Amino acid sequence: QLALNELVIEQLLDKEARQAGIQVTEEQLLADMAKQLAAEQPPLTVEQYKKMIEEQGIDFEAWKEYYLRNMTYTKFLESKVGDSVKVTEEDAQKYYDENPDDFKTPEQVHASHILIAPQATDPNTDPNQAKAQAREKAATLLKQVKEGADFATLAKENSADTQSAVRGGDIGLFTRGQMVPPFEEAAFTLKVGEISELVETQFGYHIIKVAEHSDPNTVSFASAKDRILEGL
């Protein structure tokens, strides 16, 4: 029923947007997509994002069509609302005061990693042998990193985590509870700029580098005001 309702709403929006002459060009779509991706942590280019989702088996052209439709709907709805919505700084302050938990940020780490996963393409391969080979490769890469090799380059060329590999191993910010325990323990223990020893998880062997570590804090109203106004 939910899926059916969504399809009906999409058809109605398509019809209304066409009648209102609302159009979004390819250039506008790519510009908006680039803006959104640049605001990600870490930032991505459209080409990097395209490569990342295609590696997950998603058709980029189909994704662009989905993005285009949503941009069209947003543009149409904004044209209907116009300047009728007025939100003041006092409204924003009231929201900030009444929703304190929305502005608390937990302890966070910003890290990169290189993942070497055991490769057992042959069903007759001894799993222990594949694991030993993965560890040996990870140890070799760790030695190169410790000797000054570029971490991002090694991640792009070797990491089994394809999503982060395109960003030089960067997995962005995360809080406690988001990663598997051995990875989390190592990442939150490292100092900024430090590189871990080999960390074993169910995915393989990781080399972790921490770029940023922030303690729990509360976002000030001044910093949150624009976001609150936009949301309201």
N, C-alpha and C positions, 0 to 999 in steps of 0.2 A: 504494500500500500504506500509506503514511504517513497519507494522508487517511482511508482506510478504518479504520485503527487508531484515529484520533482520534474518528471517528464512533461506533465501538463503545464507547470509553471514555466519551464523553458520554452515550450511552444507559444505560450501567451506572450512572454517577453520578446521572443523572436518577432512575432507579428507586430507588437506595439513598437519595437525599435525600428523595424522597416518602415512602418507608417509615419514615424516621426523623423525619418531620414537620418537616423543615427548610424554612422559608419566608423570603423576603426581600420586604418591602413596598416599594411605590413610594417612600414617604417615606425608608426606609432607603437605598434605591438612590440617590436624589437627594442625600441627606446625605453618603453615601460619595463620590459623584462630586464634589460640591462641595469636600470635604476634599482629595481627590486633586488637583483642578485648582488649589486655593489654594496647593498646595505646588510647583506648576510655576514655572519661571522663564521669562518673567514669569507671575505668577498670572492665572488666568482664572476668570470666572464660568461657571455652567452655560449661561446664555443666550449668552454670547460663544462658548463651545465649540460649542453647537448651530448657531449661525450659520456658524461656521468650517467644520464638517464638511458642512453642507448645501450650502455653496458648492462643495464638492468632489464633490457629487453623491451623498453618503451619506445614507440615510434615518435620521433621528435616532431614530425609534421602533424601527427594526431594531437600531440601535446600542445602545439602552437594553436591548433584549431580550438581546443578547449580553452586556452588562455584568451584567445580572440573573442570567443563568445562571452566570457566573463567580463572582459573589458567593455564590450558592447553593452551588456546589461548594466554595468556600473555607470557608464556614461549616460544611458537612457534614464536611469533612476535619478541621477544627479540633475539631469535636465528638468525632471518633474518637480524635484524639491526646490531647486533654485536657491534663492536667498531667504527662504521662509524659516530656516532653522537658525536661531540665534543662541549662542552659548557664550557666557561671560566667564571672566577669570574667577568670579565668585562661585560660579557653578563648579568650576574645576577644583577650587579650593575645598568646597563642600564634599565633592567626591573623594578627594585625597584624604580628608580628615575622617570620612566615614568608612573607608576601605584601606586601613593601614597595611593589611597583609599583602595587598596587591603590589606594594612598593618595597617589600623586604626582599633582598637578594641573598641567597645562601652562599656558603663558601663555594668557590668555583676555581677550576683549573682550565687553562687553555694549553693544549698539548698537541704534539705531532707524534706519529708512530710509524714504524716499519714492521709489517707483519709478514712473517715467513711461515706458511702453512705446509704441513706434510703433504706431499704429492703422491697419491697412490692410484695412478691411472690404470695400472695393470692389477686386476683383481687377485693375481697370484703374488703380488708384492707383499712382503712381510711388513705389517703396519709399524712394527718397532724399527725396522730399517728405514722406512720413510720418515719416521719421526727423528731418527738419528741424523739423517741427511739434512732435514730442515734445521735442526739445531746447529749442525756444522756450518750451514750457509749463514744462519743468523749470527753465529759467533764471528765468522769472517767479516760480515758487514759491521758488526759492533766494533771490531778492531779497527776497521777503516774509519769509522766515525770518530773513535777515540784519538786516531792519529791525524784528524783534521779534515777528513773527506766531507763534502757538502751533504748534509743530512737530507735536504729536500730532493736533491738529484738522486741519491740512493733510493729514496722512497718511491719516486716516480718510476725508476727502472726495476725495482725489485718487490715492492710491497704487494701482498695478495689482497689487501683491502683496496679495491679499485676506486671506490668512492673518494677516499682520502688521498690516494696515490696521485691523482691528477692535480691535487693542491700541495704536492710535496709532502704528503703524510699528515697534513693539518686536519685535525678532527674538531677544531673549534673549542668552545667553552662547554664544560659539563659539570654537573654537581654530583655529590655523593649519591649512590644508588642507581646511577645511569649506566655504569660500566660493570663488567664482571669483577668479583672481589679482588683477584690478584692484580688486575690492571689498575683498579681504583686505588688499592693500597700503595702501589708503587708510584702512581701519578701524584697522589696527594702528599706523599712523603718527600718527593724530589723538590729541590730548590729551583728557582727560576734559572734557566740556562743549563741545568744539569741534565745528564743523559743517564738513563737507567742501565743496569746490567740486563741480561736476558730475563724477560718475564714470561712464564709459561701459563697459557690459558687453554681452554678447550679448542680454541681456534688455531693455536700454534705458538710461535715464539715472537714476542714483541720487543722492539727497542723503542723506548719512550723518551721524548724530549719535551720539557716543560718550558713554555714561553711566558706564562703569566699565572699568578696564583693570587686570588683575592679573597679576603676574609668576609664573613657575613656583614651586610650593612643595609641601611635604608636609603633608598633613592630620595633626594630632596624634592620638594614641590617645584622648585625652579627648574630642575632637570626633567621632571615628569610632566610639567604643565602643558607643553605642546602636544604630547602624546595623549593626555587626558582630553584636551580640547577637541582633538581630531576624533577620538573615540566617542565622546559625547555627541 
